[in-house]
Amino acid sequence: MNAIQVISLTLLSVLAASAQVIMPGRCPKPAVQENFDAARYLGTWYDIQRLPHAFQKGECSTATYSLKSPGVVGVLNRELLADGTINSISGSAMAKNPSEPAKLLVSFFENSPPAPYWVLSTDYDSYSLVYSCTDLGVLHVEFAWIMSRQSTLPEETIEDLHSTLSSIGVRVDKLLTTNQDAAYCSAMNQ
């Protein structure tokens, strides 16, 4: 085995243990929301479904976006952990290329490389479909979120968004549904 294969297998093992979704080949290049308007996207979004990943373990997850400065969006992610504590992390996002405003780069830690945050589809008022993918040579790791302005989303909308994800090769059978039950999530609103 050469060094690249050993590194790839080691990385694959680490990511698999973290419940990441790893796929063969390079990242797809899906179409994104046309004429994306970041100002209309600001506010709170509820996580309805997501691909599994190591950095989001709780329920009642929300993402709140605010304008930090011209061209820079503030990001606040919150979730309720199993032990009843609220976990939150803040960061910022900005378009790498102003001509592609729906292709954002988000970062949460200083000096860490930003991650892609592509808004594939949104109507700004009820749903948003977000996709992120990172190439790892012969493999890629995917992230996807179906979000809503409310704690629920009609099944028909979810099915339409699943269709969009499936069309780019995302394994929708791997999506996890986030518990957004009002009684369970009441601690998030205190």
C-alpha atoms as an extended CHARMM CRD file, in Angstrom:
* protein
*
       190  EXT
         1         1  MET       CA              0.0000000000        0.0000000000        0.0000000000  PROA      1               0.0000000000
         2         2  ASN       CA              1.3070000000        3.4400000000       -0.8190000000  PROA      2               0.0000000000
         3         3  ALA       CA              1.1260000000        6.4180000000        1.5370000000  PROA      3               0.0000000000
         4         4  ILE       CA             -1.9260000000        7.9530000000       -0.1940000000  PROA      4               0.0000000000
         5         5  GLN       CA             -3.9130000000        4.7310000000        0.2390000000  PROA      5               0.0000000000
         6         6  VAL       CA             -2.9390000000        4.4600000000        3.9090000000  PROA      6               0.0000000000
         7         7  ILE       CA             -3.9010000000        8.0790000000        4.5540000000  PROA      7               0.0000000000
         8         8  SER       CA             -7.1970000000        7.6370000000        2.6880000000  PROA      8               0.0000000000
         9         9  LEU       CA             -8.0710000000        4.4750000000        4.6170000000  PROA      9               0.0000000000
        10        10  THR       CA             -7.1750000000        6.1060000000        7.9250000000  PROA      10              0.0000000000
        11        11  LEU       CA             -9.2540000000        9.1800000000        7.1280000000  PROA      11              0.0000000000
        12        12  LEU       CA            -12.1250000000        6.9880000000        5.9540000000  PROA      12              0.0000000000
        13        13  SER       CA            -12.0240000000        5.0390000000        9.2280000000  PROA      13              0.0000000000
        14        14  VAL       CA            -12.0510000000        8.2200000000       11.3200000000  PROA      14              0.0000000000
        15        15  LEU       CA            -14.9290000000        9.7340000000        9.3600000000  PROA      15              0.0000000000
        16        16  ALA       CA            -16.9260000000        6.5040000000        9.3920000000  PROA      16              0.0000000000
        17        17  ALA       CA            -16.5420000000        6.2980000000       13.1590000000  PROA      17              0.0000000000
        18        18  SER       CA            -17.9190000000        9.8460000000       13.3570000000  PROA      18              0.0000000000
        19        19  ALA       CA            -21.0530000000        8.7960000000       11.4180000000  PROA      19              0.0000000000
        20        20  GLN       CA            -20.1930000000       10.9820000000        8.4510000000  PROA      20              0.0000000000
        21        21  VAL       CA            -21.6380000000       10.2240000000        5.0220000000  PROA      21              0.0000000000
        22        22  ILE       CA            -18.7360000000        9.3030000000        2.7790000000  PROA      22              0.0000000000
        23        23  MET       CA            -19.1870000000        8.6390000000       -0.9140000000  PROA      23              0.0000000000
        24        24  PRO       CA            -16.8340000000        7.5200000000       -3.6820000000  PROA      24              0.0000000000
        25        25  GLY       CA            -15.5980000000       10.0090000000       -6.2410000000  PROA      25              0.0000000000
        26        26  ARG       CA            -15.4820000000       13.7660000000       -6.2150000000  PROA      26              0.0000000000
        27        27  CYS       CA            -18.1480000000       16.1740000000       -4.9780000000  PROA      27              0.0000000000
        28        28  PRO       CA            -21.0420000000       16.8380000000       -7.3350000000  PROA      28              0.0000000000
        29        29  LYS       CA            -21.5470000000       20.3890000000       -8.5570000000  PROA      29              0.0000000000
        30        30  PRO       CA            -25.2900000000       20.9640000000       -8.0760000000  PROA      30              0.0000000000
        31        31  ALA       CA            -27.1680000000       24.0360000000       -9.1950000000  PROA      31              0.0000000000
        32        32  VAL       CA            -27.7910000000       26.5420000000       -6.4240000000  PROA      32              0.0000000000
        33        33  GLN       CA            -30.5710000000       29.0240000000       -5.7010000000  PROA      33              0.0000000000
        34        34  GLU       CA            -30.7280000000       31.5770000000       -8.4840000000  PROA      34              0.0000000000
        35        35  ASN       CA            -30.5940000000       35.2380000000       -7.4830000000  PROA      35              0.0000000000
        36        36  PHE       CA            -29.9570000000       34.3080000000       -3.8590000000  PROA      36              0.0000000000
        37        37  ASP       CA            -30.8060000000       37.1910000000       -1.5140000000  PROA      37              0.0000000000
        38        38  ALA       CA            -28.9040000000       36.8560000000        1.7640000000  PROA      38              0.0000000000
        39        39  ALA       CA            -30.9640000000       39.6280000000        3.3830000000  PROA      39              0.0000000000
        40        40  ARG       CA            -34.1740000000       37.6100000000        2.8670000000  PROA      40              0.0000000000
        41        41  TYR       CA            -32.4310000000       34.5060000000        4.2540000000  PROA      41              0.0000000000
        42        42  LEU       CA            -31.5980000000       36.1210000000        7.6060000000  PROA      42              0.0000000000
        43        43  GLY       CA            -33.4750000000       35.0040000000       10.7210000000  PROA      43              0.0000000000
        44        44  THR       CA            -34.0650000000       31.6670000000       12.3950000000  PROA      44              0.0000000000
        45        45  TRP       CA            -34.3500000000       28.3200000000       10.6210000000  PROA      45              0.0000000000
        46        46  TYR       CA            -35.3480000000       25.0170000000       12.2740000000  PROA      46              0.0000000000
        47        47  ASP       CA            -33.4400000000       21.8750000000       11.3660000000  PROA      47              0.0000000000
        48        48  ILE       CA            -35.9690000000       19.3580000000       10.0080000000  PROA      48              0.0000000000
        49        49  GLN       CA            -33.6440000000       16.7000000000        8.5650000000  PROA      49              0.0000000000
        50        50  ARG       CA            -29.8850000000       16.3600000000        8.1360000000  PROA      50              0.0000000000
        51        51  LEU       CA            -27.2320000000       13.9250000000        7.1040000000  PROA      51              0.0000000000
        52        52  PRO       CA            -25.4340000000       12.5760000000       10.1910000000  PROA      52              0.0000000000
        53        53  HSD       CA            -22.2180000000       14.2380000000       11.2650000000  PROA      53              0.0000000000
        54        54  ALA       CA            -20.0530000000       14.3970000000       14.3610000000  PROA      54              0.0000000000
        55        55  PHE       CA            -20.6110000000       18.0590000000       15.1970000000  PROA      55              0.0000000000
        56        56  GLN       CA            -24.4090000000       17.9790000000       15.5710000000  PROA      56              0.0000000000
        57        57  LYS       CA            -25.6230000000       15.4920000000       18.1690000000  PROA      57              0.0000000000
        58        58  GLY       CA            -28.6630000000       17.1480000000       19.7690000000  PROA      58              0.0000000000
        59        59  GLU       CA            -32.2860000000       17.8470000000       18.9870000000  PROA      59              0.0000000000
        60        60  CYS       CA            -34.3060000000       21.0790000000       18.6550000000  PROA      60              0.0000000000
        61        61  SER       CA            -31.5380000000       22.4170000000       16.3910000000  PROA      61              0.0000000000
        62        62  THR       CA            -31.8050000000       25.9090000000       14.9850000000  PROA      62              0.0000000000
        63        63  ALA       CA            -29.6130000000       28.1240000000       12.8490000000  PROA      63              0.0000000000
        64        64  THR       CA            -29.9820000000       31.8850000000       13.1800000000  PROA      64              0.0000000000
        65        65  TYR       CA            -28.4430000000       34.1400000000       10.5600000000  PROA      65              0.0000000000
        66        66  SER       CA            -27.8000000000       37.8540000000       11.0310000000  PROA      66              0.0000000000
        67        67  LEU       CA            -25.9390000000       40.5500000000        9.1380000000  PROA      67              0.0000000000
        68        68  LYS       CA            -22.5360000000       41.1210000000       10.7940000000  PROA      68              0.0000000000
        69        69  SER       CA            -21.2260000000       43.5550000000        8.1980000000  PROA      69              0.0000000000
        70        70  PRO       CA            -21.7340000000       44.1270000000        4.4770000000  PROA      70              0.0000000000
        71        71  GLY       CA            -21.2740000000       40.7480000000        2.7880000000  PROA      71              0.0000000000
        72        72  VAL       CA            -20.7370000000       38.8570000000        6.0630000000  PROA      72              0.0000000000
        73        73  VAL       CA            -23.4950000000       36.7970000000        7.6540000000  PROA      73              0.0000000000
        74        74  GLY       CA            -23.3280000000       35.8820000000       11.3310000000  PROA      74              0.0000000000
        75        75  VAL       CA            -24.2350000000       32.2660000000       12.1090000000  PROA      75              0.0000000000
        76        76  LEU       CA            -25.5190000000       30.9900000000       15.4640000000  PROA      76              0.0000000000
        77        77  ASN       CA            -26.2670000000       27.2580000000       15.6640000000  PROA      77              0.0000000000
        78        78  ARG       CA            -28.0380000000       25.9380000000       18.7760000000  PROA      78              0.0000000000
        79        79  GLU       CA            -29.1620000000       22.4820000000       19.8740000000  PROA      79              0.0000000000
        80        80  LEU       CA            -30.5110000000       20.7590000000       22.9690000000  PROA      80              0.0000000000
        81        81  LEU       CA            -28.2700000000       17.9360000000       24.1400000000  PROA      81              0.0000000000
        82        82  ALA       CA            -29.5150000000       14.7250000000       25.7750000000  PROA      82              0.0000000000
        83        83  ASP       CA            -28.3600000000       15.9220000000       29.2120000000  PROA      83              0.0000000000
        84        84  GLY       CA            -30.5920000000       19.0150000000       28.9490000000  PROA      84              0.0000000000
        85        85  THR       CA            -27.8420000000       21.5260000000       28.2270000000  PROA      85              0.0000000000
        86        86  ILE       CA            -27.9170000000       23.8630000000       25.2730000000  PROA      86              0.0000000000
        87        87  ASN       CA            -24.9460000000       23.6700000000       22.9490000000  PROA      87              0.0000000000
        88        88  SER       CA            -24.2590000000       26.6420000000       20.7010000000  PROA      88              0.0000000000
        89        89  ILE       CA            -21.5750000000       27.7510000000       18.3070000000  PROA      89              0.0000000000
        90        90  SER       CA            -21.2250000000       30.9730000000       16.3650000000  PROA      90              0.0000000000
        91        91  GLY       CA            -19.3860000000       31.7410000000       13.1950000000  PROA      91              0.0000000000
        92        92  SER       CA            -19.6380000000       33.6740000000        9.9860000000  PROA      92              0.0000000000
        93        93  ALA       CA            -20.3860000000       33.0380000000        6.3510000000  PROA      93              0.0000000000
        94        94  MET       CA            -19.6920000000       34.9140000000        3.1720000000  PROA      94              0.0000000000
        95        95  ALA       CA            -19.8510000000       34.3120000000       -0.5520000000  PROA      95              0.0000000000
        96        96  LYS       CA            -16.4520000000       33.4540000000       -2.0150000000  PROA      96              0.0000000000
        97        97  ASN       CA            -17.5600000000       34.9410000000       -5.3130000000  PROA      97              0.0000000000
        98        98  PRO       CA            -20.1630000000       37.7620000000       -5.2850000000  PROA      98              0.0000000000
        99        99  SER       CA            -21.4880000000       36.5140000000       -8.6310000000  PROA      99              0.0000000000
       100       100  GLU       CA            -22.4930000000       33.2430000000       -6.8760000000  PROA      100             0.0000000000
       101       101  PRO       CA            -24.1010000000       34.5030000000       -3.6500000000  PROA      101             0.0000000000
       102       102  ALA       CA            -25.7530000000       31.1360000000       -2.8210000000  PROA      102             0.0000000000
       103       103  LYS       CA            -22.3200000000       29.4810000000       -2.5670000000  PROA      103             0.0000000000
       104       104  LEU       CA            -21.2240000000       30.5520000000        0.8750000000  PROA      104             0.0000000000
       105       105  LEU       CA            -18.1820000000       29.5900000000        2.9040000000  PROA      105             0.0000000000
       106       106  VAL       CA            -18.8140000000       29.2070000000        6.6280000000  PROA      106             0.0000000000
       107       107  SER       CA            -16.2480000000       29.1430000000        9.4090000000  PROA      107             0.0000000000
       108       108  PHE       CA            -16.6450000000       28.6030000000       13.1280000000  PROA      108             0.0000000000
       109       109  PHE       CA            -13.0540000000       28.4880000000       14.3310000000  PROA      109             0.0000000000
       110       110  GLU       CA            -10.2650000000       30.9800000000       13.8090000000  PROA      110             0.0000000000
       111       111  ASN       CA             -7.5380000000       29.7150000000       11.4800000000  PROA      111             0.0000000000
       112       112  SER       CA             -9.6050000000       26.7240000000       10.3370000000  PROA      112             0.0000000000
       113       113  PRO       CA            -10.4740000000       26.3750000000        6.6770000000  PROA      113             0.0000000000
       114       114  PRO       CA            -14.0220000000       27.4610000000        5.8500000000  PROA      114             0.0000000000
       115       115  ALA       CA            -16.5640000000       24.8510000000        4.7450000000  PROA      115             0.0000000000
       116       116  PRO       CA            -18.9030000000       25.1310000000        1.7800000000  PROA      116             0.0000000000
       117       117  TYR       CA            -22.5010000000       26.0940000000        2.5740000000  PROA      117             0.0000000000
       118       118  TRP       CA            -24.4900000000       26.0240000000       -0.6420000000  PROA      118             0.0000000000
       119       119  VAL       CA            -28.1420000000       27.0180000000       -0.6370000000  PROA      119             0.0000000000
       120       120  LEU       CA            -29.5720000000       24.7230000000       -3.2870000000  PROA      120             0.0000000000
       121       121  SER       CA            -33.1420000000       25.8990000000       -2.9080000000  PROA      121             0.0000000000
       122       122  THR       CA            -35.1800000000       28.2350000000       -0.7050000000  PROA      122             0.0000000000
       123       123  ASP       CA            -38.4030000000       30.1840000000       -0.8310000000  PROA      123             0.0000000000
       124       124  TYR       CA            -37.1350000000       32.3040000000        2.1110000000  PROA      124             0.0000000000
       125       125  ASP       CA            -40.4920000000       31.9910000000        3.9180000000  PROA      125             0.0000000000
       126       126  SER       CA            -40.8810000000       28.2850000000        4.6240000000  PROA      126             0.0000000000
       127       127  TYR       CA            -38.0320000000       25.9910000000        3.4760000000  PROA      127             0.0000000000
       128       128  SER       CA            -34.3290000000       25.8870000000        2.7170000000  PROA      128             0.0000000000
       129       129  LEU       CA            -32.1710000000       23.0970000000        1.3100000000  PROA      129             0.0000000000
       130       130  VAL       CA            -28.4630000000       23.3740000000        2.1120000000  PROA      130             0.0000000000
       131       131  TYR       CA            -25.6570000000       21.1620000000        0.8150000000  PROA      131             0.0000000000
       132       132  SER       CA            -21.9810000000       20.9520000000        1.6740000000  PROA      132             0.0000000000
       133       133  CYS       CA            -19.3550000000       18.6640000000        0.2540000000  PROA      133             0.0000000000
       134       134  THR       CA            -15.6230000000       18.3140000000        0.7540000000  PROA      134             0.0000000000
       135       135  ASP       CA            -13.3710000000       16.3530000000       -1.5960000000  PROA      135             0.0000000000
       136       136  LEU       CA            -10.9510000000       13.9010000000        0.0080000000  PROA      136             0.0000000000
       137       137  GLY       CA             -9.2080000000       12.6960000000       -3.1220000000  PROA      137             0.0000000000
       138       138  VAL       CA            -10.9890000000        9.5400000000       -4.2840000000  PROA      138             0.0000000000
       139       139  LEU       CA            -13.8070000000       10.0910000000       -1.7700000000  PROA      139             0.0000000000
       140       140  HSD       CA            -15.9890000000       12.9610000000       -0.6440000000  PROA      140             0.0000000000
       141       141  VAL       CA            -17.8610000000       13.7050000000        2.5720000000  PROA      141             0.0000000000
       142       142  GLU       CA            -21.3500000000       15.1940000000        2.3270000000  PROA      142             0.0000000000
       143       143  PHE       CA            -23.5620000000       17.2670000000        4.5710000000  PROA      143             0.0000000000
       144       144  ALA       CA            -27.1480000000       18.2990000000        3.8790000000  PROA      144             0.0000000000
       145       145  TRP       CA            -29.8290000000       20.0920000000        5.8260000000  PROA      145             0.0000000000
       146       146  ILE       CA            -33.5350000000       20.5370000000        5.1910000000  PROA      146             0.0000000000
       147       147  MET       CA            -34.6450000000       23.5440000000        7.2040000000  PROA      147             0.0000000000
       148       148  SER       CA            -37.8690000000       25.3920000000        7.8400000000  PROA      148             0.0000000000
       149       149  ARG       CA            -38.9880000000       28.7210000000        9.2740000000  PROA      149             0.0000000000
       150       150  GLN       CA            -41.3850000000       26.6810000000       11.4480000000  PROA      150             0.0000000000
       151       151  SER       CA            -40.6680000000       23.5910000000       13.5530000000  PROA      151             0.0000000000
       152       152  THR       CA            -42.4040000000       21.4240000000       10.9430000000  PROA      152             0.0000000000
       153       153  LEU       CA            -42.4920000000       21.1940000000        7.1780000000  PROA      153             0.0000000000
       154       154  PRO       CA            -45.1800000000       19.6290000000        4.9780000000  PROA      154             0.0000000000
       155       155  GLU       CA            -44.3190000000       16.0880000000        3.8560000000  PROA      155             0.0000000000
       156       156  GLU       CA            -44.8390000000       17.1030000000        0.2160000000  PROA      156             0.0000000000
       157       157  THR       CA            -42.1190000000       19.7730000000        0.5530000000  PROA      157             0.0000000000
       158       158  ILE       CA            -39.7620000000       17.3000000000        2.2200000000  PROA      158             0.0000000000
       159       159  GLU       CA            -40.3390000000       14.8190000000       -0.6230000000  PROA      159             0.0000000000
       160       160  ASP       CA            -39.5760000000       17.5180000000       -3.2200000000  PROA      160             0.0000000000
       161       161  LEU       CA            -36.3490000000       18.3930000000       -1.4030000000  PROA      161             0.0000000000
       162       162  HSD       CA            -35.4390000000       14.6890000000       -1.1630000000  PROA      162             0.0000000000
       163       163  SER       CA            -35.8690000000       14.5070000000       -4.9350000000  PROA      163             0.0000000000
       164       164  THR       CA            -33.4390000000       17.3920000000       -5.3980000000  PROA      164             0.0000000000
       165       165  LEU       CA            -30.8790000000       15.7070000000       -3.1440000000  PROA      165             0.0000000000
       166       166  SER       CA            -31.3240000000       12.3340000000       -4.8470000000  PROA      166             0.0000000000
       167       167  SER       CA            -30.7500000000       13.9400000000       -8.2390000000  PROA      167             0.0000000000
       168       168  ILE       CA            -27.1830000000       14.8310000000       -7.1750000000  PROA      168             0.0000000000
       169       169  GLY       CA            -26.5110000000       11.4370000000       -5.6190000000  PROA      169             0.0000000000
       170       170  VAL       CA            -27.1950000000       12.2040000000       -1.9480000000  PROA      170             0.0000000000
       171       171  ARG       CA            -28.3780000000        9.1710000000        0.0260000000  PROA      171             0.0000000000
       172       172  VAL       CA            -31.6870000000       10.5030000000        1.3900000000  PROA      172             0.0000000000
       173       173  ASP       CA            -32.1860000000        7.2190000000        3.2640000000  PROA      173             0.0000000000
       174       174  LYS       CA            -29.3540000000        8.4220000000        5.5420000000  PROA      174             0.0000000000
       175       175  LEU       CA            -31.1720000000       11.6430000000        6.5510000000  PROA      175             0.0000000000
       176       176  LEU       CA            -31.9750000000       11.9570000000       10.2430000000  PROA      176             0.0000000000
       177       177  THR       CA            -35.1560000000       13.6950000000       11.3890000000  PROA      177             0.0000000000
       178       178  THR       CA            -34.6020000000       16.2560000000       14.1330000000  PROA      178             0.0000000000
       179       179  ASN       CA            -36.9890000000       16.2770000000       17.0840000000  PROA      179             0.0000000000
       180       180  GLN       CA            -38.6120000000       19.7220000000       17.0700000000  PROA      180             0.0000000000
       181       181  ASP       CA            -41.5080000000       18.8520000000       19.4160000000  PROA      181             0.0000000000
       182       182  ALA       CA            -42.5510000000       22.0660000000       21.2120000000  PROA      182             0.0000000000
       183       183  ALA       CA            -42.8110000000       20.4210000000       24.6530000000  PROA      183             0.0000000000
       184       184  TYR       CA            -39.4500000000       18.6830000000       24.3110000000  PROA      184             0.0000000000
       185       185  CYS       CA            -37.7530000000       21.7820000000       22.9170000000  PROA      185             0.0000000000
       186       186  SER       CA            -39.1620000000       24.2410000000       25.4810000000  PROA      186             0.0000000000
       187       187  ALA       CA            -35.7520000000       24.5090000000       27.2020000000  PROA      187             0.0000000000
       188       188  MET       CA            -34.3760000000       26.1240000000       24.0320000000  PROA      188             0.0000000000
       189       189  ASN       CA            -36.7840000000       29.0360000000       24.4370000000  PROA      189             0.0000000000
       190       190  GLN       CA            -35.9970000000       29.8510000000       28.0540000000  PROA      190             0.0000000000
